[in-house]
């Protein structure tokens, strides 16, 4: 009887652990989406920034 109770407890703990792992993964995924969205919103600024940096740093020009 002890082993059945122990197995049931471990089974429940496993599901709780998996729930936490999935929740953490989703939280990080949502954070990545927000970071990419902010990067996409700043996309119009990138050509101006690149024009400013390339003359100063020829290695960034790709030549």
Backbone as CSV, one residue per row, in Angstrom:
resi,resn,N_x,N_y,N_z,CA_x,CA_y,CA_z,C_x,C_y,C_z
1,UNK,0.824,-1.192,0.000,0.000,0.000,0.000,0.871,1.261,0.000
2,UNK,1.982,1.204,0.702,2.899,2.344,0.751,3.408,2.681,-0.640
3,UNK,3.746,1.664,-1.408,4.304,1.896,-2.740,3.270,2.503,-3.682
4,UNK,2.018,2.145,-3.534,0.966,2.728,-4.368,0.793,4.209,-4.026
5,UNK,0.807,4.527,-2.742,0.695,5.928,-2.322,1.921,6.725,-2.778
6,UNK,3.093,6.132,-2.665,4.327,6.805,-3.100,4.298,7.032,-4.613
7,UNK,3.875,6.020,-5.368,3.789,6.156,-6.829,2.791,7.237,-7.212
8,UNK,1.663,7.292,-6.526,0.664,8.322,-6.818,1.214,9.712,-6.496
9,UNK,1.917,9.830,-5.397,2.520,11.116,-5.027,3.562,11.551,-6.055
10,UNK,4.398,10.630,-6.487,5.407,10.950,-7.495,4.756,11.314,-8.826
11,UNK,3.684,10.651,-9.177,2.941,10.944,-10.399,2.405,12.367,-10.369
12,UNK,1.805,12.737,-9.242,1.258,14.090,-9.093,2.377,15.124,-9.108
13,UNK,3.474,14.844,-8.406,4.603,15.780,-8.389,5.192,15.957,-9.780
14,UNK,5.207,14.897,-10.565,5.703,14.989,-11.941,4.860,15.932,-12.776
15,UNK,3.540,15.835,-12.637,2.677,16.740,-13.389,2.828,18.178,-12.925
16,UNK,2.990,18.386,-11.641,3.199,19.741,-11.130,4.509,20.302,-11.659
17,UNK,5.543,19.477,-11.696,6.840,19.908,-12.225,6.721,20.258,-13.712
18,UNK,6.068,19.401,-14.483,5.910,19.674,-15.916,5.090,20.937,-16.143
19,UNK,4.076,21.166,-15.323,3.292,22.391,-15.435,4.186,23.618,-15.228
20,UNK,5.062,23.551,-14.229,5.968,24.666,-13.968,6.944,24.889,-15.103
21,UNK,7.468,23.813,-15.672,8.419,23.937,-16.777,7.740,24.541,-17.999
22,UNK,6.548,24.074,-18.312,5.822,24.617,-19.466,5.472,26.078,-19.233
23,UNK,5.060,26.394,-18.026,4.719,27.790,-17.720,5.938,28.702,-17.855
24,UNK,7.082,28.244,-17.386,8.315,29.016,-17.520,8.701,29.183,-18.986
25,UNK,8.568,28.125,-19.773,8.894,28.197,-21.192,7.984,29.181,-21.916
26,UNK,6.711,29.168,-21.589,5.770,30.098,-22.220,6.104,31.529,-21.824
27,UNK,6.468,31.731,-20.564,6.827,33.081,-20.116,8.041,33.607,-20.876
28,UNK,9.050,32.756,-21.058,10.231,33.179,-21.811,9.898,33.400,-23.285
29,UNK,9.019,32.578,-23.826,8.610,32.762,-25.211,7.884,34.074,-25.424
30,UNK,7.015,34.420,-24.490,6.299,35.696,-24.591,7.286,36.858,-24.472
31,UNK,8.278,36.711,-23.604,9.302,37.750,-23.487,10.085,37.925,-24.779
32,UNK,10.386,36.818,-25.460,11.081,36.892,-26.742,10.224,37.590,-27.790
33,UNK,8.932,37.312,-27.774,8.027,37.965,-28.728,8.006,39.468,-28.487
34,UNK,7.962,39.879,-27.225,7.970,41.318,-26.917,9.289,41.958,-27.354
35,UNK,10.390,41.266,-27.144,11.687,41.818,-27.549,11.763,41.955,-29.066
36,UNK,11.286,40.953,-29.781,11.301,41.044,-31.252,10.360,42.132,-31.751
37,UNK,9.236,42.315,-31.060,8.297,43.363,-31.470,8.938,44.740,-31.296
38,UNK,9.632,44.943,-30.187,10.308,46.223,-29.974,11.394,46.437,-31.016
39,UNK,12.110,45.381,-31.372,13.143,45.479,-32.395,12.524,45.820,-33.745
40,UNK,11.381,45.239,-34.051,10.705,45.519,-35.312,10.174,46.951,-35.344
41,UNK,9.746,47.462,-34.207,9.252,48.842,-34.163,10.382,49.833,-34.383
42,UNK,11.594,49.447,-33.999,12.744,50.331,-34.194,13.408,50.121,-35.542
43,UNK,12.846,49.283,-36.390,13.451,48.981,-37.687,13.663,50.224,-38.554
44,UNK,12.749,51.198,-38.581,13.017,52.398,-39.392,14.254,53.167,-38.926
45,UNK,14.631,53.044,-37.684,15.808,53.739,-37.180,17.104,53.077,-37.627
46,UNK,17.055,51.803,-37.977,18.271,51.042,-38.264,19.045,51.568,-39.473
47,UNK,18.404,51.912,-40.606,19.210,52.428,-41.732,19.942,53.721,-41.383
48,UNK,19.281,54.590,-40.621,19.957,55.830,-40.226,21.145,55.538,-39.326
49,UNK,20.977,54.596,-38.423,22.070,54.221,-37.537,23.204,53.596,-38.322
50,UNK,22.861,52.762,-39.300,23.891,52.107,-40.098,24.636,53.133,-40.950
51,UNK,23.925,54.119,-41.507,24.589,55.161,-42.297,25.569,55.947,-41.432
52,UNK,25.213,56.105,-40.178,26.076,56.850,-39.270,27.303,56.036,-38.869
53,UNK,27.148,54.719,-38.724,28.243,53.885,-38.248,29.188,53.427,-39.352
54,UNK,28.690,53.176,-40.538,29.514,52.587,-41.594,30.668,53.490,-42.000
55,UNK,30.488,54.793,-42.205,31.654,55.609,-42.574,32.740,55.618,-41.491
56,UNK,32.332,55.519,-40.241,33.310,55.531,-39.166,34.000,54.189,-39.004
57,UNK,33.316,53.122,-39.353,33.842,51.761,-39.175,33.784,51.016,-40.500
58,UNK,34.828,51.072,-41.310,34.782,50.402,-42.619,34.591,48.892,-42.498
59,UNK,34.955,48.311,-41.385,34.791,46.864,-41.232,33.320,46.472,-41.180
60,UNK,32.451,47.410,-40.817,31.015,47.124,-40.767,30.359,47.226,-42.139
61,UNK,31.065,47.785,-43.114,30.495,47.983,-44.449,30.410,46.660,-45.216
62,UNK,31.100,45.625,-44.765,31.053,44.345,-45.444,32.040,44.251,-46.584
63,UNK,32.991,45.145,-46.690,34.004,45.098,-47.760,35.262,44.414,-47.288
